[in-house]
Amino acid sequence: MNIYKKILNWFQSASLNRKIIILVFAVGILPLGLAFWFSLSEMGKITQEQQSYTENQGFTQVFGAVEDKLERMKNIAALLAMDDDVTRDIMLAGQARSTAEQLAHFNHLSRYLNSMELAFKPNDIVFFVDSDLAETGNQAGRFRSMDALLQTGWYDRLRGNNGNSTWVRFQEPHSNTHDIAIVREIWNPDDYHETLGVLAVVLAQDDLKKMLVPSARTQMMYLETADGIVLTSNTGKEDLTCVPLGKRGLQDRDFSPIRLEDTEYLLRSQMMEGTSIYLVSLVPEDALEREVGAVNARLRMTYALICLVSLLAVIPLTRSITRRIFLLKEQMMRTQDGIISKLEGQEAYHDEIGQLTSHYNDMVDKIGELLQEQYALGQQKTEAELRALQSQINPHFLYNTLDMINWMALKDETDNIQNVVLAMSKFYRLTMSKGHDIVTIGDELTMCSAYMEIQNRRYRGKILYEVEVDDEIEGYLIPKITLQPFLENAIIHGINEKEDAMGNVRLNGWMEDGRITLSVTDDGAGMREEDKTKPHTGSHYGMENIAQRLELFFGEKIPIRVESSPGIGTCIIINIPAKAAGGQEGVSK
């Protein structure tokens, strides 16, 4: 079960492309393959039976053709041996007193034999007659000397057969081939003990060999006499290792197994009627297996080719289906990186995948609309929070200034009161910013200058204010009243803590790597390490307010870094993104 679960989990986790290919293989190719191998086994049996049937049919056809041919030759030999005209011409030629008379009888006999050859189509008809006759001088002609019989290898067999019809291997003078012939003695009709000559009806070996047509390439067929002499074979060899007669039947009707010289064969042997000649056929037993194997190999190759073509066709077809799903998956995975966009550049198909793509694009459009609405609501919320925080800063500054004016009024400093009121009016005109809560750094510097003018009036010129800000950053945005609380803390908690209450306040600003650094430095009393996180009246509240407003506007946490040493002074630093009007971030120059 664990293995099954592992396989199931692997399949479920596999890619769609791989799943389709596996399904095509499992549902299509594999069942067809099993059916193919089963069919191949059955076809192998049928093919073997068919091949065996073909071998038997081929043997039967060859047997019939050869038997018919030999039967004709046997009939010609019998007809000529019993023909009175033939024996009379031979006898008269032997009794003739002159050569001319001999030739006349031989010419008459030749014309008769020519007609016989035309009618029955043997290759040649040969007579061996008395050596004293004039016509026997040509040992390659139709009429030959009886003395030539003594040079043949078959005359003793003819004599041993009492001169009756005998099938022999017949070799022409000056020839290396052995033809087939049926030979018999021609007796004197008046005295059968007297031999007038020997008749040979000859069939050329090549003509007979053409009739031994095998059904298989490795099949061997040959004609053999009852005394073991091979007359001819389809291999062209007569010195064959023949099957002994005791190991084969006289009238085998089917191939049967036999072992010769450590080789397994299928054997069939049959004697032709009216002759002592056997047609023998030997087929190597593995020949049928090789034939069946060759057929099976071709079928397997065809099946493998079909499977290969099927796979080659399935792979691009599968990719055409899964490619759009893959693109849709990749497009959807990009949403994890915050990129939500439609799947573009695809043809509008109306299948299920096309409908899925269309619905996805519609969903992206709706998500875009919702994000726009959410962004607008977020912007409104951010602006509201900024205004709320801003409203906390403005009263704080106003209370301190009014307190200072009250103090001046008690001392009857009319001119200073007038100047402070004008400076405060200028400051608040700038802070109002026509209702905007976000101003440029340049406007923020102007508000800081107005504020420091008020403070300078209050402390009667004891505070020196310096500004060193790069011109290139003055156009970038910042929440208004961001730097003023830093200046206020530098005065109240820095310079005022000194014995002489005199000091310098410096505001610096520059851009580096696309971000802006702003710092407020004083040479006041400074802070001990444990006092840096200790809340001071007014200052801690202002710091938190500034940090919240910066985070709301820039969308990231902006730390406020404090560097201070007792007796030396304090430096407050912020590092903000360079954000230009229109939402573009700056690039350092």
C-alpha positions in Angstrom: 0.0 0.0 0.0 2.9 2.4 0.8 4.3 1.8 -2.7 0.9 2.4 -4.2 0.5 5.6 -2.3 4.0 6.8 -3.3 3.2 6.1 -7.0 -0.2 7.8 -6.6 1.4 10.9 -4.9 4.1 11.0 -7.6 1.5 10.9 -10.4 -0.6 13.6 -8.8 2.4 15.8 -8.3 3.7 15.2 -11.9 3.3 17.9 -14.6 0.1 17.9 -16.7 2.3 17.3 -19.8 3.8 14.2 -18.2 0.4 13.0 -17.0 -1.1 13.1 -20.5 1.9 11.2 -21.9 1.6 8.6 -19.1 -2.1 8.2 -19.7 -1.6 7.8 -23.5 1.0 5.1 -22.8 -1.0 3.4 -20.1 -4.4 3.5 -21.8 -3.3 3.3 -25.4 0.2 2.0 -26.2 0.5 -0.5 -23.3 -2.8 -2.3 -23.9 -2.2 -2.3 -27.6 1.3 -3.7 -26.9 -0.1 -6.5 -24.8 -2.7 -7.3 -27.5 0.1 -7.1 -30.1 2.4 -9.5 -28.3 -0.5 -12.0 -27.8 -1.5 -11.6 -31.4 2.2 -12.0 -32.4 2.4 -15.3 -30.5 -0.7 -16.6 -32.2 0.4 -15.3 -35.6 3.7 -17.1 -35.0 1.9 -20.4 -34.6 -0.3 -19.7 -37.6 2.7 -18.6 -39.6 4.6 -21.8 -38.7 1.7 -23.9 -39.7 1.3 -21.9 -42.9 5.0 -22.3 -43.6 4.8 -26.0 -43.0 1.8 -26.2 -45.2 3.6 -24.2 -47.9 6.6 -26.6 -47.6 4.3 -29.6 -48.1 2.5 -28.0 -51.0 5.8 -27.0 -52.6 7.1 -30.6 -52.2 3.9 -32.0 -53.7 4.1 -29.6 -56.7 7.8 -30.4 -57.4 7.1 -34.1 -56.9 4.3 -34.0 -59.4 6.2 -32.1 -62.0 9.3 -34.3 -61.7 7.3 -37.4 -61.7 5.4 -36.3 -64.8 8.7 -35.6 -66.6 10.3 -38.9 -65.6 7.2 -40.7 -66.6 7.4 -39.2 -70.1 11.0 -40.3 -70.4 10.1 -43.8 -69.2 7.3 -44.0 -71.7 9.6 -42.8 -74.6 12.2 -45.4 -73.6 9.5 -48.2 -73.5 8.0 -47.1 -76.7 11.3 -47.0 -78.6 12.5 -50.3 -77.1 9.4 -52.0 -78.2 9.0 -50.3 -81.6 9.5 -52.7 -84.5 10.6 -50.0 -86.8 13.4 -49.0 -84.5 14.7 -52.6 -84.0 14.3 -53.3 -87.7 16.4 -50.3 -88.7 19.1 -51.2 -86.3 19.1 -54.9 -87.5 19.1 -53.9 -91.2 21.9 -51.4 -90.6 23.9 -54.2 -89.0 23.2 -56.5 -92.0 23.8 -53.9 -94.7 26.7 -54.7 -97.0 27.6 -51.1 -97.8 28.1 -48.0 -95.8 25.5 -46.2 -97.9 22.9 -48.8 -96.9 23.8 -48.4 -93.2 23.5 -44.6 -93.5 20.2 -44.9 -95.1 18.8 -47.0 -92.3 20.3 -44.7 -89.6 18.9 -41.6 -91.4 15.4 -43.2 -91.4 15.8 -44.0 -87.7 17.0 -40.4 -87.0 14.0 -38.8 -88.6 11.8 -41.0 -86.5 13.7 -40.1 -83.3 13.5 -36.4 -84.2 9.7 -36.6 -84.4 9.7 -38.4 -81.0 11.9 -35.6 -79.4 9.5 -33.0 -80.8 6.5 -34.8 -79.4 7.8 -35.7 -75.9 10.6 -33.1 -75.5 13.4 -35.0 -74.0 16.8 -33.3 -74.3 18.3 -36.1 -76.3 17.8 -39.8 -77.4 21.0 -41.8 -77.8 21.7 -45.3 -79.1 24.7 -47.4 -78.4 25.1 -50.0 -81.2 27.6 -52.3 -82.8 31.0 -50.7 -83.0 31.5 -51.9 -86.6 28.7 -49.7 -88.0 29.9 -46.5 -89.7 27.5 -44.1 -87.9 29.2 -44.8 -84.5 32.3 -43.0 -85.2 31.0 -39.8 -83.5 30.9 -40.6 -79.8 29.0 -37.4 -79.2 26.3 -38.1 -81.8 23.0 -39.9 -81.6 24.5 -43.2 -82.5 27.5 -44.3 -80.5 29.8 -47.3 -80.2 29.0 -50.1 -77.8 32.6 -49.9 -76.7 31.8 -46.4 -75.2 29.5 -48.2 -72.7 32.5 -49.8 -71.1 33.7 -46.3 -70.1 30.6 -45.3 -68.3 29.9 -45.8 -64.7 26.4 -47.1 -65.2 26.7 -50.0 -67.7 27.4 -52.5 -64.9 24.2 -51.4 -63.1 22.2 -51.8 -66.3 23.6 -55.3 -66.7 22.9 -56.0 -63.1 19.3 -55.0 -63.7 19.1 -57.5 -66.6 19.0 -54.7 -69.2 15.7 -53.4 -67.9 15.0 -49.7 -67.5 17.5 -48.1 -65.2 17.9 -44.5 -64.1 21.5 -43.3 -64.2 23.7 -40.3 -64.1 24.7 -39.7 -67.7 27.8 -37.8 -68.6 28.5 -36.5 -72.1 32.0 -36.8 -73.5 34.2 -33.8 -72.6 31.5 -32.5 -70.2 31.8 -31.9 -66.4 28.1 -32.1 -65.8 26.0 -35.2 -65.2 22.6 -35.4 -66.9 19.8 -37.7 -66.0 19.0 -40.7 -68.3 16.8 -43.8 -68.4 18.7 -46.6 -70.1 17.6 -50.0 -71.3 18.8 -52.7 -73.6 17.2 -53.2 -77.0 16.7 -56.9 -77.8 16.3 -58.8 -81.0 12.6 -59.5 -81.3 13.4 -62.9 -82.8 15.9 -63.8 -80.0 15.6 -61.9 -76.7 19.0 -63.2 -75.7 20.6 -61.1 -78.4 21.3 -57.4 -77.6 21.1 -55.1 -80.5 22.1 -52.0 -78.5 21.4 -49.8 -75.6 18.9 -46.9 -75.6 19.4 -43.8 -73.4 16.7 -41.1 -73.1 18.6 -38.1 -71.6 17.3 -35.1 -69.7 19.7 -32.2 -69.0 20.5 -31.7 -65.4 19.9 -28.0 -65.5 16.4 -28.6 -66.9 15.6 -31.0 -64.1 17.3 -28.7 -61.5 15.0 -25.9 -62.5 12.1 -28.0 -61.4 13.5 -28.4 -57.9 12.1 -25.1 -56.7 12.5 -24.8 -52.8 9.8 -23.1 -50.7 12.5 -21.8 -48.3 15.9 -20.4 -49.0 17.7 -23.1 -46.9 15.6 -26.0 -48.2 17.6 -28.7 -49.9 15.9 -31.0 -52.5 17.5 -33.8 -54.4 16.7 -36.9 -56.5 18.2 -40.1 -55.3 18.1 -43.7 -56.7 17.2 -46.6 -54.5 20.9 -47.7 -54.4 21.9 -44.3 -53.0 23.1 -42.4 -56.1 22.1 -38.7 -56.2 21.0 -37.8 -59.7 20.7 -34.1 -59.2 19.9 -31.5 -56.5 18.9 -27.9 -56.3 22.3 -27.1 -54.7 24.1 -28.4 -57.8 26.1 -30.9 -55.7 25.8 -34.6 -56.1 28.3 -35.6 -53.3 25.7 -34.8 -50.7 25.4 -36.4 -47.3 22.1 -38.1 -48.0 19.6 -39.5 -45.6 19.9 -43.3 -45.4 16.8 -45.0 -46.7 16.4 -46.7 -43.4 15.8 -43.3 -41.7 13.1 -42.2 -44.1 9.8 -43.6 -45.3 9.0 -44.5 -48.9 5.9 -42.4 -49.0 6.1 -39.7 -46.4 3.1 -37.4 -46.6 4.4 -34.8 -44.2 7.7 -33.4 -42.9 9.1 -35.2 -39.8 12.0 -34.3 -37.6 15.4 -36.0 -38.1 18.9 -35.3 -36.8 21.9 -35.4 -39.1 25.4 -34.5 -38.2 24.3 -32.7 -35.0 21.8 -30.6 -36.9 18.0 -30.9 -36.6 16.1 -31.1 -39.9 12.6 -31.6 -41.2 12.5 -34.4 -43.7 10.1 -35.6 -46.4 10.9 -38.4 -48.8 8.7 -39.9 -51.5 9.4 -42.5 -54.2 8.0 -41.7 -57.7 5.5 -44.3 -59.0 7.0 -46.8 -61.5 10.5 -45.7 -60.7 13.2 -46.3 -58.2 13.8 -42.6 -57.7 13.1 -40.7 -54.5 12.5 -37.0 -54.2 14.0 -36.0 -50.9 13.6 -32.6 -49.1 15.5 -31.4 -46.1 14.7 -28.2 -44.3 16.7 -27.0 -41.3 14.3 -27.0 -38.3 15.4 -23.5 -37.3 14.7 -22.3 -40.8 11.0 -22.2 -40.0 11.8 -20.5 -36.8 14.0 -18.0 -38.7 11.2 -17.3 -41.1 8.7 -16.8 -38.3 11.3 -14.7 -36.5 11.8 -12.6 -39.5 8.1 -12.0 -39.9 7.8 -11.2 -36.2 10.8 -8.9 -36.3 9.1 -6.9 -39.2 5.9 -6.7 -37.2 7.7 -5.6 -34.1 9.6 -3.0 -36.1 6.3 -1.8 -37.5 4.7 -1.6 -34.1 7.7 0.2 -32.6 7.6 2.7 -35.5 3.8 3.2 -34.9 4.5 3.8 -31.2 7.3 6.2 -32.0 5.1 8.1 -34.5 2.3 8.2 -32.0 4.5 9.6 -29.3 6.0 12.1 -31.6 2.4 13.2 -32.5 1.2 13.1 -28.9 4.1 15.3 -27.5 3.4 18.4 -29.6 -0.3 17.9 -29.3 0.1 17.7 -25.5 2.3 20.7 -25.5 -0.3 22.7 -27.5 -2.8 21.9 -24.7 -0.5 22.4 -21.7 1.4 25.4 -23.0 -1.5 27.7 -22.4 -2.1 26.2 -18.9 1.6 26.6 -18.2 1.5 30.3 -19.3 -1.6 30.9 -17.2 0.1 29.2 -14.2 3.3 31.4 -14.6 1.1 34.5 -14.9 -0.8 33.6 -11.8 2.5 32.8 -9.9 3.7 36.3 -10.6 0.9 37.6 -8.4 3.0 36.3 -5.5 5.5 38.9 -6.4 2.8 41.6 -6.4 2.5 41.6 -10.2 -1.0 41.2 -11.3 -1.5 41.4 -15.1 -3.6 39.8 -17.8 -2.4 37.0 -20.0 -1.9 38.8 -23.3 -0.7 37.7 -26.8 -2.8 34.5 -26.9 -5.3 33.6 -29.6 -8.9 33.6 -28.4 -9.8 29.9 -28.3 -13.2 28.8 -27.2 -12.3 25.5 -25.5 -12.2 25.1 -21.7 -8.6 26.4 -21.4 -9.6 29.4 -23.6 -12.6 30.1 -21.3 -10.4 29.8 -18.2 -7.9 32.3 -19.7 -10.8 34.7 -20.5 -12.2 34.4 -17.0 -8.8 35.0 -15.6 -8.3 38.2 -17.6 -11.8 39.3 -16.5 -10.8 38.6 -12.9 -7.6 40.6 -13.3 -9.6 43.5 -14.6 -11.9 43.4 -11.6 -9.0 43.0 -9.2 -7.4 46.1 -10.8 -10.6 48.1 -10.2 -10.7 46.9 -6.6 -7.1 47.8 -6.1 -7.7 51.2 -7.5 -10.6 51.7 -5.1 -8.6 50.3 -2.2 -5.7 52.6 -3.1 -7.9 55.6 -3.2 -9.4 54.6 0.1 -5.9 54.1 1.5 -4.8 57.5 0.2 -7.8 59.1 1.9 -7.0 57.3 5.1 -3.4 58.3 5.0 -4.3 61.9 4.3 -6.7 61.8 7.2 -4.1 60.3 9.6 -1.6 62.9 8.4 -4.1 65.7 9.1 -4.8 64.3 12.5 -1.2 64.1 13.4 -0.6 67.6 11.9 -3.4 68.9 14.0 -1.6 67.6 17.1 1.6 69.5 16.1 0.1 72.9 15.3 -1.6 73.5 18.7 1.7 72.5 20.4 3.6 75.1 18.6 0.8 77.7 19.0 0.7 77.3 22.8 4.5 77.8 23.1 4.4 80.9 20.9 1.4 82.4 22.7 3.1 81.8 26.0 6.2 83.7 24.6 3.9 86.6 23.5 2.3 86.7 27.0 5.8 86.8 28.6 6.8 89.7 26.2 3.5 91.6 27.1 4.3 91.4 30.7 7.6 93.1 30.0 5.9 95.6 27.8 8.0 94.7 24.7 5.6 96.1 22.2 8.0 96.0 19.2 9.1 92.5 19.9 5.4 91.4 20.2 4.7 93.0 16.8 7.6 91.3 15.2 6.8 87.9 16.8 3.2 88.2 15.7 4.2 89.0 12.1 6.7 86.1 12.2 4.0 83.8 13.6 1.6 84.9 10.9 4.1 84.1 8.2 4.8 80.7 9.8 1.2 79.8 9.9 0.6 80.9 6.3 3.3 78.6 5.3 2.1 75.7 7.5 -1.4 76.0 6.1 0.0 75.4 2.6 -3.4 75.9 1.0 -4.6 72.8 2.8 -1.8 70.6 1.7 -0.2 68.3 4.2 2.8 67.5 2.0 5.2 70.2 1.0 8.6 70.5 -0.7 11.8 70.5 1.3 12.3 74.1 0.2 9.0 75.1 1.7 9.8 73.2 4.9 13.1 75.2 5.1 11.2 78.4 4.8 8.9 77.5 7.6 12.0 76.5 9.7 13.5 79.9 9.1 10.2 81.7 10.2 10.2 79.5 13.3 13.8 80.3 14.2 13.1 84.0 13.6 10.4 83.8 16.4 12.8 81.8 18.7 15.6 84.3 18.1 13.2 87.1 19.2 12.3 85.2 22.2 15.9 84.4 23.3 17.2 87.8 22.3 19.7 86.7 19.7 21.4 84.0 21.8 20.8 81.3 19.2 22.7 81.3 15.9 20.8 79.3 13.1 22.7 78.0 10.1 21.3 76.1 7.0 23.5 73.9 4.7 21.2 72.2 2.4 21.9 71.1 -1.2 19.8 72.9 -3.7 19.0 69.7 -5.6 16.9 68.3 -2.8 14.6 71.3 -2.3 12.1 70.1 -4.9 11.5 66.7 -3.2 8.5 66.2 -0.9 8.2 65.8 2.8 5.3 66.0 5.3 5.1 69.5 6.6 6.4 70.4 10.1 8.8 67.6 10.1 12.0 69.5 10.8 10.5 72.2 13.1 10.1 69.9 16.1 13.8 68.9 15.8 14.7 72.6 16.0 12.5 73.1 19.0 14.0 70.2 20.8 17.5 71.5 20.0 16.7 74.8 21.7 14.7 73.6 24.6 16.6 70.4 25.5 20.0 71.4 24.2 20.9 75.1 24.3 18.6 76.1 27.2 20.2 73.4 29.3 23.6 75.2 29.1 24.6 77.7 31.8 24.8 80.7 29.4 21.8 79.5 27.3 23.7 80.4 24.1 24.5 78.1 21.2 24.4 77.2 17.5 21.8 75.2 15.6 22.6 73.9 12.1 20.3 72.2 9.6 22.0 70.1 6.9 20.6 68.2 3.9 22.1 66.2 1.0 21.3 63.3 -1.4 23.1 60.0 -1.7 22.2 56.8 -3.6 18.7 58.1 -4.3 17.9 58.9 -0.7 17.9 62.2 1.2 19.6 62.7 4.6 18.4 65.6 6.8 20.0 66.4 10.2 19.6 69.0 12.9 22.7 69.6 15.1 23.1 71.7 18.2 26.1 72.4 20.6 23.9 72.2 23.7 24.2 70.2 26.9 23.9 66.9 25.1 22.4 63.7 26.6 23.7 60.7 28.4 23.2 57.3 26.9 20.4 56.4 29.3 18.7 59.7 28.6 18.4 59.1 24.8 15.4 56.9 25.2 14.0 58.7 28.2 10.9 60.8 27.3 11.3 64.5 27.7 8.3 66.8 28.0 7.2 67.7 24.6 10.1 66.1 22.7 9.2 62.5 23.0 5.6 63.2 21.8 6.9 65.2 18.8 9.4 62.4 17.8 6.7 59.8 17.8 4.4 62.0 15.8 7.1 62.7 13.2 8.0 59.0 12.9 4.3 58.0 12.3 3.8 60.7 9.7 7.0 59.8 7.8 6.0 56.1 7.8 2.5 56.9 6.5 3.8 59.1 3.7 6.8 57.0 2.5 5.3 53.6 3.1 8.3 52.4 5.1 9.6 52.7 8.6 11.9 55.8 8.9 14.1 55.6 12.0 15.0 58.8 13.8 18.7 58.4 14.8 20.0 60.4 17.8 23.7 61.0 18.2 24.5 62.9 21.4 27.4 63.3 23.9 27.2 65.2 27.2 28.8 68.6 27.1 29.2 68.4 23.3 25.8 68.5 21.7 23.1 66.4 19.9 22.5 65.5 16.3 19.2 64.2 15.1 19.2 62.4 11.7 16.5 61.0 9.3 17.1 59.3 6.0 14.1 59.4 3.6 13.5 58.3 0.0 13.8 61.0 -2.6 10.2 61.3 -3.6 9.4 63.9 -6.2 6.0 65.4 -7.1 3.9 62.9 -9.0 5.3 59.9 -7.1 8.6 59.6 -8.9 11.6 58.6 -6.8 14.8 60.6 -7.2 18.1 59.6 -8.6 21.3 60.9 -7.1 23.3 63.3 -9.2 
